[in-house]
Amino acid sequence: MDTGTLLLGILTLCLAGVTFHAWHLGNEKRDVVLLGVFSALMGAVSAAVAVVL
């Protein structure tokens, strides 16, 4: 596995964890949605990089 792909995957998991934690703490819904959107975009980029490389 390429190092860049591994780092993007770790960053995606970290961002997803932060999103879950923010939701669990009861942060504002719009903030949690924004974190979720960026987490999903990072996941899509990670998947695309894994397929291309």
C-alpha positions, 0 to 999 in steps of 0.5 A, a space after each residue: 500500500 502506498 504511503 499517501 493512501 495509508 495516511 489518507 485512510 488514517 486521516 479519514 478514520 480520525 475525522 470520522 471518529 471526531 465526527 462521532 464524538 462531536 455527535 455523542 457530545 451533543 454539538 450543534 447539528 450543523 457542525 456535526 453535519 459539516 464534519 460528516 461531509 468532510 469525512 465522507 469527502 476524505 473517504 471518497 478521495 482515499 478510495 479513489 487514490 487506492 483504486 488509481 494507485 
